[in-house]
Amino acid sequence: TLNQQVEPALDWALAELGSRFFLVGSDYVYPRTANRLAKALLLSHGGTVSGEALVPLGSADFSDVIRRLQDAGPLVVFSTINGDSNVAFYRQLAAAGLAPSEYPVIAMSVAETELVSIGKPAHGHLACWGYFQSLRTEANRKFIAAYRARYGHDRSTSDPIAAAHTQVHLWATAV
């Protein structure tokens, strides 16, 4: 939920990365709601919003967003871009020379599956989700092993997969 993801991420980013933010996301309810919360939190915590861009789901052209980021200058990029659009976004950031040292992206909707697809252009940027496959616990090792046994040994898990798994088990317990 937003209060468990966006709020702690912004608190950390304000303390560690800076106070000027550019909000970018896919144009649907979650990014619109997350950006609304982000603006309120930033305002109440002394941060500023230097710009905002929402792009259609599935977008692959981020040239306008990149231009707007360059015009805004170095800042923290708060991203709620969803799905495969992340691949295009990170690759175009790197191609434009917007390095994570000057334009760190803190993403709310990037899982390890997308990070593998993005590759090197994602190095140095940040992602904030409730679950990552790389979590080193015995319970997670068992979860990944069971998932791969059922869906394929080359498959990656993600926050939505882990949440759906938990929800089904919570429902079964309630029933």
N, C-alpha and C positions, 0 to 999 in steps of 0.2 A: 504494500500500500504506500501511497505517497508519503505519509508521515514517517514511515519506516525506511524509506529509501531517499527521497528528495531532501528532506530536512537534514538528516545527518550528513549527506553528501555535500550539501551547500555549506553547512557549518564547518566541515573539514576544509573544503575548498577555500572558503573565506580566510581561514586561519593559515593555510599552507600555500595557496596559489595567488591570491590577490582579491581585489574587491570589484573589479570591472568584469562584467559578464556579457556574453553574447549568447542568446538563446536560439537554438536551431532544432527543428523537429519535423516529423511527418505530420501532415495535416489531418488529424482525427482527434477523438476525445481525450485520450491519455496525454499526448503532448500539450494540447490546449490547457488541460487541467493542471498538469505539472508546471507549465510555464506561468500560469496564474499564481500558483502557490510559490514558485521560485521568485517571482517579482515581489510578492508580499514579504517573503522571508528576507530577501536581499535588502529591501527598503528598511525593514525593521532592524536589520543587523549592520547597517552602514554600507552596504554594497550598492552598486549601480548596474543598470541594464543599458549597455551601449547599443544594443540592437536586437532584433528578433526576426527570424525567418521561419515560416512554415512552408514545407514543400509537399506536393501530392505524394501519397503512398506509392512506392515503386519508383520514385524519381531516380534518375541516373545522371542528371546534369546539375551540378552544383556551382557552375561558373558565377552566377549572380551572388550566391551566398559567399563564395570565396572572395569576390570583389568587395562585398560589404564587410567581411572580416578584415581584409587588408586596409580598408578605409578607416575602420574603427581602431586599428592599431593593436598591439599585443594585449591580450586579455584572456580570460578563462572562457572556453566554449562549453556551454551546458547543452548537451545533446540528448534529444528524445527521438532521434531518427530511428526508424524501425526497419528490421529485416535487411534484405539485400541492398537497400539504398546505402547502408553503412559502408559496404565495400566501395562503392563509387565515391562516397564522401571522403573517406580516409585516403584513398588513392589520389583524389584530386587535391586534397590538402597537401599531401607530400609533393605532388607534381608542381604545385604553386610555390613550394618552398616555405610553407607555413609549418615550421618545426614545433614539436611538442614543448620545447624549451621556451618558446614565445607564445604559442597558441595551444596550451594544453586542453585537450578535450576530456571532459568528464561525462561519460555516457551512461544513461539510465536504461538503455535497451540493447545492449551488446552482450552477447553470451560468447562462450568459448568457440561455439560453432562458427559464429561470424568472424571472430578473431583469427581463426585458422584460414578462412577464406580471404580475409583482408591481408594477412601476412605482414611483411616488414613495415608498411605504412602505419600500422597500429602501434608499433613499438614506441614506448614513452608516453602514450596516452593512458587514460584511466577509465575503468568501468566500475559501476556500482550496481550490484544486484544482490538479492537475498541468498543466492546459491551460485557457486562455481564448481565445476567438475573437479578442479584441482585441489579442492578441500581435502586435507590429509587427515581423515578419521577412519576408523574401522567401519563405522556405519556407512560412510560414503563409499568406501571400497566395495562393500557388499552390494550397495545400491547400483553402482556402475556395473559390477559383474553380472548382476541379475538382468539389468537393462540390456547389456550387450548380448547376453545369452539368448534373450528373446528377440532383439531387433537387429543384431549384427555386431560383430566385434570391432568394426571400424566406426561405429556410431558414437557421437558425443551426446552427453546429456546437457541440460540447460536449466535455468531458473523456472521457466514455464513447465518443463517436463517434471522437475522435482516437485513443484507446487501441485500439479495435477495428480501425481502419484500420492502425495500426502492427502489431498482432498478426497480421493477415492477411499483411502483407508480410514479417514475420519468419518466419512459417510457410512462405511461398513460397520464401524464401531458403534455409531449412533443407532443404526438399524438393529 
